[in-house]
Amino acid sequence: MVHSIKFETDADRINHLQSLKNIPSINPKDYDPSSEYFRLDFIKHPKFGVGFVEEVVGSREIKVFFEGGTQTLAHKSYLRETAV
C-alpha cells in the first residue's frame, strides 16, 4: 500500500491544495490528534489553516502540506505506549 503522494515542487502542492479549496462539495475535516488520517485527507488546523495529508509517516504521525509549508502532526493519539 502506498502511504504518500509525490509532487515535484511546492508549486504543484499549492496547486493541489487550491484545487481542493475550490471544490465547494469538499469540506476539510477539523484536525483532531486523536482521529485517524489517511493520505490526501483534506484537513483544517487551528494554527496552520487548511492542508492535505501528504504522507502517513507511521502509526502516530502524518505529514500535512499547508500553504506555509509541511508540518508533522500527531494522529491516532489514543495509541499510547503503556508501561509493562
C-alpha positions in Angstrom: 0.0 0.0 0.0 1.3 3.5 -0.9 1.2 5.9 2.0 2.4 9.0 0.3 1.7 11.2 -2.7 4.6 12.7 -4.5 4.7 16.2 -6.1 7.7 17.6 -8.0 7.6 21.1 -6.5 5.9 23.1 -3.8 4.1 24.9 -6.6 2.5 21.5 -7.5 1.5 21.0 -3.9 0.0 24.5 -3.7 -2.0 23.9 -6.9 -3.4 20.7 -5.5 -4.3 22.4 -2.3 -6.0 25.3 -4.2 -8.0 22.7 -6.3 -9.3 21.2 -3.0 -10.3 24.6 -1.7 -12.1 25.5 -5.0 -14.4 22.5 -4.9 -17.5 23.5 -2.8 -18.5 20.0 -2.0 -15.2 19.2 -0.3 -15.1 20.4 3.2 -11.9 20.0 5.3 -12.1 17.8 8.5 -11.3 19.7 11.7 -7.9 18.4 12.9 -8.0 16.3 16.0 -4.9 14.4 17.0 -7.0 11.5 18.3 -8.5 10.9 14.8 -7.0 8.7 12.2 -6.0 10.3 8.9 -5.1 8.9 5.5 -3.1 10.3 2.6 -4.9 13.0 0.7 -7.3 13.8 3.6 -8.2 17.5 3.5 -8.0 19.0 7.0 -8.3 22.3 8.8 -5.8 23.0 11.6 -6.5 25.9 14.1 -2.9 27.2 13.7 -1.8 26.3 10.2 -5.1 26.6 8.2 -6.2 24.1 5.6 -3.9 21.4 4.1 -3.8 17.9 2.9 -2.1 14.8 4.2 0.8 14.2 2.0 2.3 11.2 3.9 1.3 8.9 6.7 4.7 8.6 8.5 3.9 5.9 10.9 1.2 4.7 13.3 1.0 8.1 15.0 2.4 10.8 12.7 1.3 12.4 9.4 3.0 15.0 7.2 0.5 17.7 6.2 1.1 20.2 3.5 -0.2 23.7 4.3 0.4 26.9 2.3 3.0 27.8 4.8 4.9 24.5 4.3 4.8 20.9 5.6 4.1 20.2 9.2 4.4 16.8 11.0 1.3 16.3 13.2 0.1 13.6 15.5 -2.8 11.3 14.7 -4.3 8.3 16.4 -3.0 9.7 19.8 -5.2 7.1 21.5 -2.4 4.6 20.7 -0.3 5.4 23.7 2.5 3.1 24.7 1.8 1.6 28.2 4.5 0.7 30.7 4.7 -3.0 31.5 
